[in-house]
Amino acid sequence: MTIKVERAYAETVREWIDPFTCPTNTVLTGRSHYGDEDAPTTYYCSFVHAVVHAAPETAL
């Protein structure tokens, strides 16, 4: 099984004013913030997929 993370959305908000929620069916996968508590914060949301690989066939 492989876990695939596909970035789907990013938004920069003023954290002290604007609450942030990822869009439906995505999860929070990152955040960046520079400066003091009044500086904006960027949030990153992604789709997360589990990819199941088929077992290799064996020769008889």
mmCIF file as Biopython writes it, N, C-alpha, C and O atoms, coordinates in Angstrom:
data_model
#
loop_
_atom_site.group_PDB
_atom_site.id
_atom_site.type_symbol
_atom_site.label_atom_id
_atom_site.label_alt_id
_atom_site.label_comp_id
_atom_site.label_asym_id
_atom_site.label_entity_id
_atom_site.label_seq_id
_atom_site.pdbx_PDB_ins_code
_atom_site.Cartn_x
_atom_site.Cartn_y
_atom_site.Cartn_z
_atom_site.occupancy
_atom_site.B_iso_or_equiv
_atom_site.auth_seq_id
_atom_site.auth_asym_id
_atom_site.pdbx_PDB_model_num
ATOM 1   N N  . MET A ? 1  ? 0.853   -1.170  0.000   1.0 0.0 1  A 1 
ATOM 2   C CA . MET A ? 1  ? 0.000   0.000   0.000   1.0 0.0 1  A 1 
ATOM 3   C C  . MET A ? 1  ? 0.900   1.235   0.000   1.0 0.0 1  A 1 
ATOM 4   O O  . MET A ? 1  ? 1.935   1.280   0.665   1.0 0.0 1  A 1 
ATOM 5   N N  . THR A ? 2  ? 0.475   2.211   -0.754  1.0 0.0 2  A 1 
ATOM 6   C CA . THR A ? 2  ? 1.166   3.492   -0.802  1.0 0.0 2  A 1 
ATOM 7   C C  . THR A ? 2  ? 0.178   4.581   -0.408  1.0 0.0 2  A 1 
ATOM 8   O O  . THR A ? 2  ? -0.973  4.576   -0.847  1.0 0.0 2  A 1 
ATOM 9   N N  . ILE A ? 3  ? 0.631   5.508   0.417   1.0 0.0 3  A 1 
ATOM 10  C CA . ILE A ? 3  ? -0.197  6.652   0.780   1.0 0.0 3  A 1 
ATOM 11  C C  . ILE A ? 3  ? 0.211   7.808   -0.127  1.0 0.0 3  A 1 
ATOM 12  O O  . ILE A ? 3  ? 1.381   8.187   -0.163  1.0 0.0 3  A 1 
ATOM 13  N N  . LYS A ? 4  ? -0.743  8.365   -0.854  1.0 0.0 4  A 1 
ATOM 14  C CA . LYS A ? 4  ? -0.478  9.469   -1.770  1.0 0.0 4  A 1 
ATOM 15  C C  . LYS A ? 4  ? -1.135  10.734  -1.221  1.0 0.0 4  A 1 
ATOM 16  O O  . LYS A ? 4  ? -2.330  10.747  -0.925  1.0 0.0 4  A 1 
ATOM 17  N N  . VAL A ? 5  ? -0.344  11.790  -1.091  1.0 0.0 5  A 1 
ATOM 18  C CA . VAL A ? 5  ? -0.846  13.082  -0.616  1.0 0.0 5  A 1 
ATOM 19  C C  . VAL A ? 5  ? -0.798  14.050  -1.792  1.0 0.0 5  A 1 
ATOM 20  O O  . VAL A ? 5  ? 0.264   14.298  -2.361  1.0 0.0 5  A 1 
ATOM 21  N N  . GLU A ? 6  ? -1.946  14.586  -2.146  1.0 0.0 6  A 1 
ATOM 22  C CA . GLU A ? 6  ? -2.072  15.477  -3.303  1.0 0.0 6  A 1 
ATOM 23  C C  . GLU A ? 6  ? -2.588  16.832  -2.831  1.0 0.0 6  A 1 
ATOM 24  O O  . GLU A ? 6  ? -3.748  16.967  -2.441  1.0 0.0 6  A 1 
ATOM 25  N N  . ARG A ? 7  ? -1.708  17.835  -2.873  1.0 0.0 7  A 1 
ATOM 26  C CA . ARG A ? 7  ? -2.116  19.163  -2.402  1.0 0.0 7  A 1 
ATOM 27  C C  . ARG A ? 7  ? -3.267  19.680  -3.261  1.0 0.0 7  A 1 
ATOM 28  O O  . ARG A ? 7  ? -3.210  19.647  -4.491  1.0 0.0 7  A 1 
ATOM 29  N N  . ALA A ? 8  ? -4.302  20.154  -2.594  1.0 0.0 8  A 1 
ATOM 30  C CA . ALA A ? 8  ? -5.507  20.565  -3.299  1.0 0.0 8  A 1 
ATOM 31  C C  . ALA A ? 8  ? -5.844  22.037  -3.094  1.0 0.0 8  A 1 
ATOM 32  O O  . ALA A ? 8  ? -6.552  22.630  -3.908  1.0 0.0 8  A 1 
ATOM 33  N N  . TYR A ? 9  ? -5.338  22.637  -2.002  1.0 0.0 9  A 1 
ATOM 34  C CA . TYR A ? 9  ? -5.812  23.975  -1.665  1.0 0.0 9  A 1 
ATOM 35  C C  . TYR A ? 9  ? -4.822  24.647  -0.718  1.0 0.0 9  A 1 
ATOM 36  O O  . TYR A ? 9  ? -4.234  23.994  0.144   1.0 0.0 9  A 1 
ATOM 37  N N  . ALA A ? 10 ? -4.647  25.919  -0.881  1.0 0.0 10 A 1 
ATOM 38  C CA . ALA A ? 10 ? -3.853  26.724  0.053   1.0 0.0 10 A 1 
ATOM 39  C C  . ALA A ? 10 ? -4.533  28.076  0.205   1.0 0.0 10 A 1 
ATOM 40  O O  . ALA A ? 10 ? -5.091  28.623  -0.746  1.0 0.0 10 A 1 
ATOM 41  N N  . GLU A ? 11 ? -4.474  28.595  1.414   1.0 0.0 11 A 1 
ATOM 42  C CA . GLU A ? 11 ? -5.070  29.909  1.665   1.0 0.0 11 A 1 
ATOM 43  C C  . GLU A ? 11 ? -4.275  30.624  2.742   1.0 0.0 11 A 1 
ATOM 44  O O  . GLU A ? 11 ? -3.871  30.022  3.737   1.0 0.0 11 A 1 
ATOM 45  N N  . THR A ? 12 ? -4.057  31.911  2.533   1.0 0.0 12 A 1 
ATOM 46  C CA . THR A ? 12 ? -3.383  32.734  3.527   1.0 0.0 12 A 1 
ATOM 47  C C  . THR A ? 12 ? -4.433  33.582  4.231   1.0 0.0 12 A 1 
ATOM 48  O O  . THR A ? 12 ? -5.223  34.276  3.591   1.0 0.0 12 A 1 
ATOM 49  N N  . VAL A ? 13 ? -4.429  33.513  5.563   1.0 0.0 13 A 1 
ATOM 50  C CA . VAL A ? 13 ? -5.435  34.235  6.349   1.0 0.0 13 A 1 
ATOM 51  C C  . VAL A ? 13 ? -4.761  34.995  7.484   1.0 0.0 13 A 1 
ATOM 52  O O  . VAL A ? 13 ? -3.633  34.698  7.877   1.0 0.0 13 A 1 
ATOM 53  N N  . ARG A ? 14 ? -5.476  35.972  7.991   1.0 0.0 14 A 1 
ATOM 54  C CA . ARG A ? 14 ? -5.052  36.665  9.210   1.0 0.0 14 A 1 
ATOM 55  C C  . ARG A ? 14 ? -5.586  35.836  10.366  1.0 0.0 14 A 1 
ATOM 56  O O  . ARG A ? 14 ? -6.772  35.895  10.689  1.0 0.0 14 A 1 
ATOM 57  N N  . GLU A ? 15 ? -4.720  35.077  10.977  1.0 0.0 15 A 1 
ATOM 58  C CA . GLU A ? 15 ? -5.133  34.064  11.951  1.0 0.0 15 A 1 
ATOM 59  C C  . GLU A ? 15 ? -5.922  34.642  13.117  1.0 0.0 15 A 1 
ATOM 60  O O  . GLU A ? 15 ? -6.818  33.984  13.646  1.0 0.0 15 A 1 
ATOM 61  N N  . TRP A ? 16 ? -5.602  35.852  13.516  1.0 0.0 16 A 1 
ATOM 62  C CA . TRP A ? 16 ? -6.286  36.434  14.675  1.0 0.0 16 A 1 
ATOM 63  C C  . TRP A ? 16 ? -7.693  36.911  14.345  1.0 0.0 16 A 1 
ATOM 64  O O  . TRP A ? 16 ? -8.466  37.230  15.249  1.0 0.0 16 A 1 
ATOM 65  N N  . ILE A ? 17 ? -8.038  36.965  13.047  1.0 0.0 17 A 1 
ATOM 66  C CA . ILE A ? 17 ? -9.367  37.435  12.649  1.0 0.0 17 A 1 
ATOM 67  C C  . ILE A ? 17 ? -10.166 36.336  11.938  1.0 0.0 17 A 1 
ATOM 68  O O  . ILE A ? 17 ? -11.348 36.137  12.222  1.0 0.0 17 A 1 
ATOM 69  N N  . ASP A ? 18 ? -9.512  35.625  11.011  1.0 0.0 18 A 1 
ATOM 70  C CA . ASP A ? 18 ? -10.202 34.682  10.130  1.0 0.0 18 A 1 
ATOM 71  C C  . ASP A ? 18 ? -9.948  33.234  10.540  1.0 0.0 18 A 1 
ATOM 72  O O  . ASP A ? 18 ? -8.833  32.741  10.372  1.0 0.0 18 A 1 
ATOM 73  N N  . PRO A ? 19 ? -10.949 32.547  11.070  1.0 0.0 19 A 1 
ATOM 74  C CA . PRO A ? 19 ? -10.748 31.121  11.350  1.0 0.0 19 A 1 
ATOM 75  C C  . PRO A ? 19 ? -10.581 30.362  10.033  1.0 0.0 19 A 1 
ATOM 76  O O  . PRO A ? 19 ? -11.094 30.797  9.002   1.0 0.0 19 A 1 
ATOM 77  N N  . PHE A ? 20 ? -9.877  29.245  10.057  1.0 0.0 20 A 1 
ATOM 78  C CA . PHE A ? 20 ? -9.637  28.503  8.830   1.0 0.0 20 A 1 
ATOM 79  C C  . PHE A ? 20 ? -10.107 27.065  8.974   1.0 0.0 20 A 1 
ATOM 80  O O  . PHE A ? 20 ? -9.873  26.420  9.996   1.0 0.0 20 A 1 
ATOM 81  N N  . THR A ? 21 ? -10.774 26.569  7.935   1.0 0.0 21 A 1 
ATOM 82  C CA . THR A ? 21 ? -11.191 25.175  7.839   1.0 0.0 21 A 1 
ATOM 83  C C  . THR A ? 21 ? -10.877 24.685  6.435   1.0 0.0 21 A 1 
ATOM 84  O O  . THR A ? 21 ? -11.160 25.372  5.454   1.0 0.0 21 A 1 
ATOM 85  N N  . CYS A ? 22 ? -10.294 23.502  6.339   1.0 0.0 22 A 1 
ATOM 86  C CA . CYS A ? 22 ? -10.023 22.930  5.015   1.0 0.0 22 A 1 
ATOM 87  C C  . CYS A ? 22 ? -11.340 22.610  4.319   1.0 0.0 22 A 1 
ATOM 88  O O  . CYS A ? 22 ? -12.341 22.340  4.983   1.0 0.0 22 A 1 
ATOM 89  N N  . PRO A ? 23 ? -11.347 22.638  2.979   1.0 0.0 23 A 1 
ATOM 90  C CA . PRO A ? 23 ? -12.551 22.259  2.246   1.0 0.0 23 A 1 
ATOM 91  C C  . PRO A ? 23 ? -12.945 20.798  2.513   1.0 0.0 23 A 1 
ATOM 92  O O  . PRO A ? 23 ? -12.127 20.003  2.974   1.0 0.0 23 A 1 
ATOM 93  N N  . THR A ? 24 ? -14.175 20.465  2.224   1.0 0.0 24 A 1 
ATOM 94  C CA . THR A ? 24 ? -14.694 19.116  2.407   1.0 0.0 24 A 1 
ATOM 95  C C  . THR A ? 24 ? -13.813 18.090  1.703   1.0 0.0 24 A 1 
ATOM 96  O O  . THR A ? 24 ? -13.337 18.324  0.592   1.0 0.0 24 A 1 
ATOM 97  N N  . ASN A ? 25 ? -13.604 16.963  2.353   1.0 0.0 25 A 1 
ATOM 98  C CA . ASN A ? 25 ? -12.837 15.823  1.838   1.0 0.0 25 A 1 
ATOM 99  C C  . ASN A ? 25 ? -11.344 16.096  1.698   1.0 0.0 25 A 1 
ATOM 100 O O  . ASN A ? 25 ? -10.654 15.368  0.985   1.0 0.0 25 A 1 
ATOM 101 N N  . THR A ? 26 ? -10.830 17.132  2.367   1.0 0.0 26 A 1 
ATOM 102 C CA . THR A ? 26 ? -9.393  17.368  2.414   1.0 0.0 26 A 1 
ATOM 103 C C  . THR A ? 26 ? -8.966  17.434  3.873   1.0 0.0 26 A 1 
ATOM 104 O O  . THR A ? 26 ? -9.793  17.629  4.763   1.0 0.0 26 A 1 
ATOM 105 N N  . VAL A ? 27 ? -7.663  17.271  4.111   1.0 0.0 27 A 1 
ATOM 106 C CA . VAL A ? 27 ? -7.132  17.348  5.471   1.0 0.0 27 A 1 
ATOM 107 C C  . VAL A ? 27 ? -6.006  18.371  5.510   1.0 0.0 27 A 1 
ATOM 108 O O  . VAL A ? 27 ? -5.353  18.629  4.499   1.0 0.0 27 A 1 
ATOM 109 N N  . LEU A ? 28 ? -5.786  18.948  6.680   1.0 0.0 28 A 1 
ATOM 110 C CA . LEU A ? 28 ? -4.722  19.917  6.864   1.0 0.0 28 A 1 
ATOM 111 C C  . LEU A ? 28 ? -3.385  19.187  6.832   1.0 0.0 28 A 1 
ATOM 112 O O  . LEU A ? 28 ? -3.149  18.289  7.640   1.0 0.0 28 A 1 
ATOM 113 N N  . THR A ? 29 ? -2.503  19.569  5.898   1.0 0.0 29 A 1 
ATOM 114 C CA . THR A ? 29 ? -1.213  18.891  5.759   1.0 0.0 29 A 1 
ATOM 115 C C  . THR A ? 29 ? -0.032  19.839  5.932   1.0 0.0 29 A 1 
ATOM 116 O O  . THR A ? 29 ? 1.116   19.397  5.874   1.0 0.0 29 A 1 
ATOM 117 N N  . GLY A ? 30 ? -0.278  21.113  6.141   1.0 0.0 30 A 1 
ATOM 118 C CA . GLY A ? 30 ? 0.839   22.018  6.352   1.0 0.0 30 A 1 
ATOM 119 C C  . GLY A ? 30 ? 0.387   23.403  6.747   1.0 0.0 30 A 1 
ATOM 120 O O  . GLY A ? 30 ? -0.768  23.791  6.573   1.0 0.0 30 A 1 
ATOM 121 N N  . ARG A ? 31 ? 1.352   24.138  7.290   1.0 0.0 31 A 1 
ATOM 122 C CA . ARG A ? 31 ? 1.074   25.502  7.721   1.0 0.0 31 A 1 
ATOM 123 C C  . ARG A ? 31 ? 2.393   26.251  7.699   1.0 0.0 31 A 1 
ATOM 124 O O  . ARG A ? 31 ? 3.424   25.704  8.090   1.0 0.0 31 A 1 
ATOM 125 N N  . SER A ? 32 ? 2.372   27.495  7.248   1.0 0.0 32 A 1 
ATOM 126 C CA . SER A ? 32 ? 3.579   28.319  7.331   1.0 0.0 32 A 1 
ATOM 127 C C  . SER A ? 32 ? 3.206   29.677  7.895   1.0 0.0 32 A 1 
ATOM 128 O O  . SER A ? 32 ? 2.133   30.216  7.626   1.0 0.0 32 A 1 
ATOM 129 N N  . HIS A ? 33 ? 4.124   30.213  8.685   1.0 0.0 33 A 1 
ATOM 130 C CA . HIS A ? 33 ? 3.871   31.482  9.356   1.0 0.0 33 A 1 
ATOM 131 C C  . HIS A ? 33 ? 5.211   32.152  9.602   1.0 0.0 33 A 1 
ATOM 132 O O  . HIS A ? 33 ? 6.130   31.536  10.141  1.0 0.0 33 A 1 
ATOM 133 N N  . TYR A ? 34 ? 5.320   33.397  9.212   1.0 0.0 34 A 1 
ATOM 134 C CA . TYR A ? 34 ? 6.540   34.171  9.447   1.0 0.0 34 A 1 
ATOM 135 C C  . TYR A ? 34 ? 6.147   35.456  10.144  1.0 0.0 34 A 1 
ATOM 136 O O  . TYR A ? 34 ? 5.120   36.054  9.824   1.0 0.0 34 A 1 
ATOM 137 N N  . GLY A ? 35 ? 6.943   35.874  11.076  1.0 0.0 35 A 1 
ATOM 138 C CA . GLY A ? 35 ? 6.655   37.122  11.771  1.0 0.0 35 A 1 
ATOM 139 C C  . GLY A ? 35 ? 6.027   36.887  13.129  1.0 0.0 35 A 1 
ATOM 140 O O  . GLY A ? 35 ? 6.088   35.785  13.675  1.0 0.0 35 A 1 
ATOM 141 N N  . ASP A ? 36 ? 5.431   37.920  13.662  1.0 0.0 36 A 1 
ATOM 142 C CA . ASP A ? 36 ? 4.823   37.831  14.986  1.0 0.0 36 A 1 
ATOM 143 C C  . ASP A ? 36 ? 3.392   37.302  14.896  1.0 0.0 36 A 1 
ATOM 144 O O  . ASP A ? 36 ? 2.957   36.841  13.841  1.0 0.0 36 A 1 
ATOM 145 N N  . GLU A ? 37 ? 2.677   37.372  15.996  1.0 0.0 37 A 1 
ATOM 146 C CA . GLU A ? 37 ? 1.314   36.831  16.031  1.0 0.0 37 A 1 
ATOM 147 C C  . GLU A ? 37 ? 0.340   37.587  15.142  1.0 0.0 37 A 1 
ATOM 148 O O  . GLU A ? 37 ? -0.760  37.096  14.887  1.0 0.0 37 A 1 
ATOM 149 N N  . ASP A ? 38 ? 0.712   38.766  14.664  1.0 0.0 38 A 1 
ATOM 150 C CA . ASP A ? 38 ? -0.165  39.530  13.787  1.0 0.0 38 A 1 
ATOM 151 C C  . ASP A ? 38 ? 0.090   39.270  12.304  1.0 0.0 38 A 1 
ATOM 152 O O  . ASP A ? 38 ? -0.641  39.785  11.458  1.0 0.0 38 A 1 
ATOM 153 N N  . ALA A ? 39 ? 1.101   38.487  11.978  1.0 0.0 39 A 1 
ATOM 154 C CA . ALA A ? 39 ? 1.422   38.194  10.576  1.0 0.0 39 A 1 
ATOM 155 C C  . ALA A ? 39 ? 0.467   37.122  10.038  1.0 0.0 39 A 1 
ATOM 156 O O  . ALA A ? 39 ? -0.059  36.320  10.810  1.0 0.0 39 A 1 
ATOM 157 N N  . PRO A ? 40 ? 0.241   37.104  8.726   1.0 0.0 40 A 1 
ATOM 158 C CA . PRO A ? 40 ? -0.662  36.104  8.142   1.0 0.0 40 A 1 
ATOM 159 C C  . PRO A ? 40 ? -0.072  34.697  8.192   1.0 0.0 40 A 1 
ATOM 160 O O  . PRO A ? 40 ? 1.144   34.517  8.253   1.0 0.0 40 A 1 
ATOM 161 N N  . THR A ? 41 ? -0.958  33.712  8.164   1.0 0.0 41 A 1 
ATOM 162 C CA . THR A ? 41 ? -0.590  32.300  8.182   1.0 0.0 41 A 1 
ATOM 163 C C  . THR A ? 41 ? -1.151  31.644  6.924   1.0 0.0 41 A 1 
ATOM 164 O O  . THR A ? 41 ? -2.292  31.903  6.542   1.0 0.0 41 A 1 
ATOM 165 N N  . THR A ? 42 ? -0.355  30.800  6.285   1.0 0.0 42 A 1 
ATOM 166 C CA . THR A ? 42 ? -0.813  30.053  5.118   1.0 0.0 42 A 1 
ATOM 167 C C  . THR A ? 42 ? -1.073  28.607  5.531   1.0 0.0 42 A 1 
ATOM 168 O O  . THR A ? 42 ? -0.229  27.966  6.158   1.0 0.0 42 A 1 
ATOM 169 N N  . TYR A ? 43 ? -2.239  28.110  5.174   1.0 0.0 43 A 1 
ATOM 170 C CA . TYR A ? 43 ? -2.622  26.727  5.461   1.0 0.0 43 A 1 
ATOM 171 C C  . TYR A ? 43 ? -2.675  25.940  4.156   1.0 0.0 43 A 1 
ATOM 172 O O  . TYR A ? 43 ? -3.081  26.467  3.120   1.0 0.0 43 A 1 
ATOM 173 N N  . TYR A ? 44 ? -2.264  24.680  4.213   1.0 0.0 44 A 1 
ATOM 174 C CA . TYR A ? 44 ? -2.250  23.801  3.041   1.0 0.0 44 A 1 
ATOM 175 C C  . TYR A ? 44 ? -3.138  22.594  3.323   1.0 0.0 44 A 1 
ATOM 176 O O  . TYR A ? 44 ? -2.996  21.934  4.353   1.0 0.0 44 A 1 
ATOM 177 N N  . CYS A ? 45 ? -4.050  22.314  2.402   1.0 0.0 45 A 1 
ATOM 178 C CA . CYS A ? 45 ? -4.970  21.190  2.538   1.0 0.0 45 A 1 
ATOM 179 C C  . CYS A ? 45 ? -4.749  20.227  1.375   1.0 0.0 45 A 1 
ATOM 180 O O  . CYS A ? 45 ? -4.458  20.648  0.255   1.0 0.0 45 A 1 
ATOM 181 N N  . SER A ? 46 ? -4.890  18.940  1.650   1.0 0.0 46 A 1 
ATOM 182 C CA . SER A ? 46 ? -4.615  17.931  0.623   1.0 0.0 46 A 1 
ATOM 183 C C  . SER A ? 46 ? -5.645  16.815  0.655   1.0 0.0 46 A 1 
ATOM 184 O O  . SER A ? 46 ? -6.308  16.565  1.661   1.0 0.0 46 A 1 
ATOM 185 N N  . PHE A ? 47 ? -5.750  16.150  -0.497  1.0 0.0 47 A 1 
ATOM 186 C CA . PHE A ? 47 ? -6.456  14.875  -0.558  1.0 0.0 47 A 1 
ATOM 187 C C  . PHE A ? 47 ? -5.452  13.807  -0.143  1.0 0.0 47 A 1 
ATOM 188 O O  . PHE A ? 47 ? -4.278  13.893  -0.505  1.0 0.0 47 A 1 
ATOM 189 N N  . VAL A ? 48 ? -5.885  12.816  0.599   1.0 0.0 48 A 1 
ATOM 190 C CA . VAL A ? 48 ? -5.018  11.703  0.987   1.0 0.0 48 A 1 
ATOM 191 C C  . VAL A ? 48 ? -5.651  10.433  0.447   1.0 0.0 48 A 1 
ATOM 192 O O  . VAL A ? 48 ? -6.806  10.129  0.743   1.0 0.0 48 A 1 
ATOM 193 N N  . HIS A ? 49 ? -4.878  9.686   -0.355  1.0 0.0 49 A 1 
ATOM 194 C CA . HIS A ? 49 ? -5.371  8.468   -0.988  1.0 0.0 49 A 1 
ATOM 195 C C  . HIS A ? 49 ? -4.521  7.291   -0.546  1.0 0.0 49 A 1 
ATOM 196 O O  . HIS A ? 49 ? -3.301  7.411   -0.433  1.0 0.0 49 A 1 
ATOM 197 N N  . ALA A ? 50 ? -5.150  6.165   -0.297  1.0 0.0 50 A 1 
ATOM 198 C CA . ALA A ? 50 ? -4.430  4.917   -0.064  1.0 0.0 50 A 1 
ATOM 199 C C  . ALA A ? 50 ? -4.507  4.117   -1.365  1.0 0.0 50 A 1 
ATOM 200 O O  . ALA A ? 50 ? -5.595  3.787   -1.838  1.0 0.0 50 A 1 
ATOM 201 N N  . VAL A ? 51 ? -3.353  3.813   -1.930  1.0 0.0 51 A 1 
ATOM 202 C CA . VAL A ? 51 ? -3.284  3.060   -3.176  1.0 0.0 51 A 1 
ATOM 203 C C  . VAL A ? 51 ? -2.849  1.646   -2.833  1.0 0.0 51 A 1 
ATOM 204 O O  . VAL A ? 51 ? -1.745  1.425   -2.337  1.0 0.0 51 A 1 
ATOM 205 N N  . VAL A ? 52 ? -3.727  0.697   -3.103  1.0 0.0 52 A 1 
ATOM 206 C CA . VAL A ? 52 ? -3.431  -0.703  -2.804  1.0 0.0 52 A 1 
ATOM 207 C C  . VAL A ? 52 ? -2.856  -1.347  -4.056  1.0 0.0 52 A 1 
ATOM 208 O O  . VAL A ? 52 ? -3.448  -1.272  -5.133  1.0 0.0 52 A 1 
ATOM 209 N N  . HIS A ? 53 ? -1.704  -1.978  -3.908  1.0 0.0 53 A 1 
ATOM 210 C CA . HIS A ? 53 ? -1.031  -2.622  -5.028  1.0 0.0 53 A 1 
ATOM 211 C C  . HIS A ? 53 ? -1.403  -4.099  -5.070  1.0 0.0 53 A 1 
ATOM 212 O O  . HIS A ? 53 ? -1.438  -4.766  -4.036  1.0 0.0 53 A 1 
ATOM 213 N N  . ALA A ? 54 ? -1.677  -4.599  -6.254  1.0 0.0 54 A 1 
ATOM 214 C CA . ALA A ? 54 ? -2.020  -6.007  -6.410  1.0 0.0 54 A 1 
ATOM 215 C C  . ALA A ? 54 ? -0.790  -6.861  -6.148  1.0 0.0 54 A 1 
ATOM 216 O O  . ALA A ? 54 ? 0.336   -6.472  -6.455  1.0 0.0 54 A 1 
ATOM 217 N N  . ALA A ? 55 ? -1.028  -8.023  -5.579  1.0 0.0 55 A 1 
ATOM 218 C CA . ALA A ? 55 ? 0.071   -8.958  -5.323  1.0 0.0 55 A 1 
ATOM 219 C C  . ALA A ? 55 ? 0.589   -9.479  -6.674  1.0 0.0 55 A 1 
ATOM 220 O O  . ALA A ? 55 ? -0.202  -9.720  -7.585  1.0 0.0 55 A 1 
ATOM 221 N N  . PRO A ? 56 ? 1.900   -9.651  -6.804  1.0 0.0 56 A 1 
ATOM 222 C CA . PRO A ? 56 ? 2.430   -10.167 -8.071  1.0 0.0 56 A 1 
ATOM 223 C C  . PRO A ? 56 ? 1.975   -11.601 -8.307  1.0 0.0 56 A 1 
ATOM 224 O O  . PRO A ? 56 ? 1.869   -12.393 -7.370  1.0 0.0 56 A 1 
ATOM 225 N N  . GLU A ? 57 ? 1.707   -11.926 -9.573  1.0 0.0 57 A 1 
ATOM 226 C CA . GLU A ? 57 ? 1.300   -13.292 -9.907  1.0 0.0 57 A 1 
ATOM 227 C C  . GLU A ? 57 ? 2.513   -14.202 -9.829  1.0 0.0 57 A 1 
ATOM 228 O O  . GLU A ? 57 ? 3.635   -13.803 -10.143 1.0 0.0 57 A 1 
ATOM 229 N N  . THR A ? 58 ? 2.269   -15.410 -9.410  1.0 0.0 58 A 1 
ATOM 230 C CA . THR A ? 58 ? 3.381   -16.383 -9.349  1.0 0.0 58 A 1 
ATOM 231 C C  . THR A ? 58 ? 3.279   -17.365 -10.500 1.0 0.0 58 A 1 
ATOM 232 O O  . THR A ? 58 ? 2.183   -17.777 -10.879 1.0 0.0 58 A 1 
ATOM 233 N N  . ALA A ? 59 ? 4.408   -17.733 -11.048 1.0 0.0 59 A 1 
ATOM 234 C CA . ALA A ? 59 ? 4.428   -18.688 -12.170 1.0 0.0 59 A 1 
ATOM 235 C C  . ALA A ? 59 ? 4.273   -20.106 -11.629 1.0 0.0 59 A 1 
ATOM 236 O O  . ALA A ? 59 ? 4.814   -20.441 -10.574 1.0 0.0 59 A 1 
ATOM 237 N N  . LEU A ? 60 ? 3.544   -20.919 -12.348 1.0 0.0 60 A 1 
ATOM 238 C CA . LEU A ? 60 ? 3.352   -22.316 -11.927 1.0 0.0 60 A 1 
ATOM 239 C C  . LEU A ? 60 ? 4.260   -23.217 -12.714 1.0 0.0 60 A 1 
ATOM 240 O O  . LEU A ? 60 ? 4.253   -24.431 -12.510 1.0 0.0 60 A 1 
#
